[in-house]
Amino acid sequence: MSEETAGGFDEKNEPTDVSDGAAPDAAEEDRSEQERPASGGDAQQAGLTAQLDQVRTALGERTADLQRLQAEYQNYRRRVERDRVAVKELAVANLLSEVLPVLDDIGRAREHEELTGGFKSVADSLESITAKMGLEQFGEEGEPFDPTIHEALMHSYAPDVTETTCVAILQPGYRFGERTIRPARVAVAEPQPGAASPAKEQAGPASAEEGKAASADEEKDGPDKG
């Protein structure tokens, strides 16, 4: 009875031994299964980070392209506006240049006191319109001659000028903004050749007195040396 009981006890204990040996393997499998999702999550996160970096890089490139296009468009607008203003100024200058002969006739009529009646009203209106458009007359007697805005048609010498001077305005000049439509046609006078400059004239009397003083000293020293 005791042996059978012992043998039976052994048989009953065999399943217990098997279950105890299998328990560690099952725990290891559970731990490996728990670790696998963690490593997969890290890889997925790394992939998302790489994709985010690519998106940021693409966004930066598109932003730079947009800024470059905007700058080019602004430059284009400024260039178009500059060209538009230049074309407008050229058109107005060409129109005003065609009106200059009429303004010359009006000026001559005013000098001869023939600008009266309806003709005077029309002349005043035309001069007012051209002034509003930016036409400016220049050229006055007594101003220094400037070859960039004056055209000398007559030349003479005068004792009362110290530099080349406009002594008569034969035809006034006109400018539109910074553009000279027509130079002033003038008669100029230059100082007479050989005329003493003001500086020399001021130095003349002093030098003459010094010469006289020197000659007087020489006369005083002459007999002593003899």
Secondary structure as UniProt FT lines:
FT   HELIX           2..111
FT   TURN            112..113
FT   HELIX           117..132
FT   TURN            133..134
FT   STRAND          135..138
FT   TURN            141..142
FT   TURN            147..149
FT   STRAND          150..158
FT   TURN            159..160
FT   STRAND          165..171
FT   STRAND          173..176
FT   TURN            177..178
FT   STRAND          179..182
FT   STRAND          184..191
FT   TURN            193..194
FT   HELIX           198..225
//
